Amino acid sequence: MIQQRKIVLASESSRRKALLEQMGLEFEVCESEYEEDMAVMSDPYELVKFLARKKGEDVAKHYEDAIIISGDTFTIFEEKFIGKPKDEEDAKQTLRNFSGKTHEIISGFAIIDTKNKITINDFGKALVKFRDLSEEEIADYVATKEPLSRGGAYGMMELGAVIIESIEGDFYSVIGLPLNKIYPELKKMGVDILKMKKV
């Protein structure tokens, strides 16, 4: 079955691209130019949805008949947002804080059908527990430079996978898009991934 609708990913994220490719979708990428303002609201669940929607709306204005998919992901620890580390010492401190403890990942998403004027806006979440990390492990991991470009100071789909003890909740939210929530919404919009996979 041929995909009938144009799909646009409003993100340059390699992880989100990989997730849509995993679903078998054909899509183009149009990065949103919306500038995030983390101070818009204090509730992290509403904020992650809001930012994902704004990114999608920024791209949607360029398409008359397309389905836009956008997302945003937060790491939360002890009620604080944890972004990318400022430097190596900041990365080490974040990893020390996470060691042996649990933090939360939330991924907001928006699906915008520009033809039918429909917007779906929701989020998925997961709890990630780290192993107890030694100072040597933390130093060795930071020395790889991987933590410096990752929110929360670790790469879930890369070397950082070895420092995780368990994940509870939606695994794909940790990567960047809650596929279990996106699939049924795309199906309602006429994009049935399972039928497309038939040979």
N, C-alpha and C positions, 0 to 999 in steps of 0.2 A: 504493500500500500504506500502511495506517495504522500508525503506530508503536504497538506493543502495550504496551511497558513504560514506566513513569514514570521519567524521568531527572532527576536533581537535580545541579546544579553547586554544589559547596561552596566557592564563591568569588564575591566581588563584582567581581573583576577584569574590566574592560571588554574587555581583550584575550582573555581566556579565553572570555568570553561570545561575542565575535565569531567565535572559532574554531569553537565548537559550532554557531552559527548558519550558518556557512559549510558545515558538514557536513550541514545540513538537519535538525538535531535539534530536536525540541520539548522544552523543559526548563524547570524552575523553578529559582530561585536560593535557596539557604539558606546564608548565610555561616557558616562555622565560627567557634566561639568559643575554639578551642584556642589557647593562648598558646605561641608558639614559644620554644624554648630552644636556642640555637645551640651550647650547651656540652655537649649530651647525648652527642655523639660527635665524633671529629675527622675521620673519613673523609667528605669532602664528598658522595661518591656515595651512601653509605649514609644520610647525614644528610638529603639532599634527598628520598630515598624515605621515610624515617621520618617526616619532617614532613608530607609529602603524605598519607601513610596516616593519621596522627593527625588531621589536619584532616577527612579523609573519615569516619573512625570517629566523630568528634564529631557530625557531621551524620547519619550512618547510624542512630544510636540513636533518631531521631525518625521513622523510616520502616520499616514492616514489609515492604513489597513495592516496592522501587525500586532503581534503579541509580544509585549516587552516584559522581560524578567529582570528584576533587580534585587540586590541583597545588601545587607550590612551585618557585621558580626562583632559582638562584644565579648570580652573576657571580664568576669566580675569576681572579685575576691574580697571578702569581708566588707561588702556593700560599696566597694570602690571599683571604678573602671580601670582596667589595666591595659594600657596601650603598648606600642612598641617601645622598647627600652631606649633611653637617651644615649647610653654608652655601655661599655662592658661591665662596669661596676653596677650599674642599674640593672642589667640583665642578671647578674649574679644574685643581687638582692631579691629580685622577683622569684628566681628559682629557689632561693633559700626559703622564701615565704611559702611557696607552693609545696616544698618538700614534705612528704608524708601527709599532706592535707588535700582537701577537695575544693575546687573552684568551679564556677559555672560559666558555660558558654551559651550565649543566645544568638541566634541568627534570624533576623527579620527578613522578610521578602515581600515583594509586590509583583503581581501579575496584572498587566494592564492590556486590555483588548481595546485598541484604539478605534476599531471599526464599530464595535457595539457599545462603546463607552462603559465598559465594566472594569472595575478595579478590585482585586482581591489583595488584602493586606493582613499578614499574620506573622507568627514567629514559631520557631522550634527551639528546644533547649536540651542541654545535657550537663551532667555533673562529671567532672574529670578528676580522678584522684591520682596524685603522683606517688611514686615509690619514695622511700626515704633516701635522699641523695647525700652522698658524702661531699665534702668541699672539693676533693679531687675530681669527682665526677662533674660537679658544677663548673669548675675551672676548665676541664677538658672540653666540655660541651660548648661553653662560651668561646673557647679558643677556635672552634670550627667556624665562628662568625654567623652561624645559622640563626641564633637567637636574636641577633641585632636587627633583623628585618622582619621579625614576626611579632604580631600582637600576642602579649602574654609571654614573650621571650622563649617560645619553642615552636617547632614545626611538627604538627601532628602527623603529617603524611611523609615526613622525612626522618632524619636521625632522631628527632625528638620523640618518636614513637617508643623508643626503648626506656624512657623515663616515666612512662605512664603505667600505673598499676591497673586501673579499671576505668570504664566509661559506663555511666548509667543514663539512659535516655536516648535521644536521637543522635546516633553517630554522625549522620550527614550534616547536622547543624554545627558540629565541631569543625567540619571541613568548610562549610560556608553557605549551604542551601539545604533546607529540610525537604528532601525529595519526597518523603511520604505524604507531605501536605501539598506539594506542588503538583504531583502526578494527577490526583483527582480533579484539581481545578483546571489543568490543561485538558483533561478528558472532556469536561463540561464545555470547553471552548472548541471542541472538535479535533483536538490533537490527542489521539489514542495511541500511546506509545506501544502498547502490547500488540495492537493490530498492525502497526507499522513494522514490527519485528517479524511478521510472517514471511515465509519464503515460498 
